[in-house]
């Protein structure tokens, strides 16, 4: 039932277009943010060079910020923020080809369903605590370790180019049509 609901949402995407799940917002509880212009550059590049369709995930409270981010994108994609239950979220993620996410609970659900992904992680967090370091399906991108997040911290030490390179590498390694789960 959850897979059918996910296919209703994602069924409008052409079968040859990679489906990339994006988690651009965090819960707000931890310093874990990447700037809107960087997400827009990344999503625009993948849309234009890989014909990828972005699938935006998050909570109901994330929807307005995600909608603002989508404003100038060449492909506005599909906004599912606040529309899924946890089982539906897992079904949506299982029908995507790649995830690009901040270190969030949604990324951990993506890992649970086996979705390859890029994590934009904060430099203050120990990656061995939660992140899939040195795993072939994941790329954890973060700057040099710092003890704690300074006031106003954003993950600006991770460049758009680094995320593009990691995404392209994973998309090449994990052929989307072969690995798409239904």
QUIGICOR-V521087 format. One record per backbone hydrogen bond with DSSP energy under -1.0 kcal/mol. CO is the residue of the C=O (numbers start at 1). NH is the residue of the N-H. If there is no record, write none. Layout:
co | nh
CO | NH
CO | NH
This chain:
co | nh
1 | 5
2 | 6
3 | 7
4 | 8
5 | 9
6 | 10
7 | 11
10 | 13
14 | 17
18 | 53
19 | 97
19 | 98
20 | 55
21 | 100
22 | 57
23 | 102
30 | 32
33 | 155
35 | 39
36 | 40
37 | 41
38 | 42
39 | 43
40 | 44
41 | 45
42 | 46
43 | 47
44 | 48
45 | 49
46 | 50
46 | 52
53 | 20
54 | 78
55 | 22
56 | 80
58 | 82
62 | 66
63 | 67
64 | 68
65 | 69
66 | 70
70 | 73
78 | 56
80 | 83
85 | 89
86 | 90
87 | 91
88 | 92
89 | 93
90 | 94
92 | 95
93 | 96
94 | 181
98 | 21
99 | 118
100 | 23
101 | 120
102 | 104
104 | 108
105 | 109
106 | 110
107 | 111
108 | 112
109 | 113
110 | 115
111 | 114
116 | 99
117 | 139
118 | 101
119 | 141
123 | 146
126 | 129
127 | 131
131 | 133
135 | 138
137 | 117
139 | 119
141 | 121
150 | 153
154 | 156
159 | 163
160 | 164
161 | 165
162 | 166
163 | 167
164 | 168
165 | 169
166 | 170
167 | 171
168 | 172
169 | 173
170 | 174
175 | 179
176 | 180
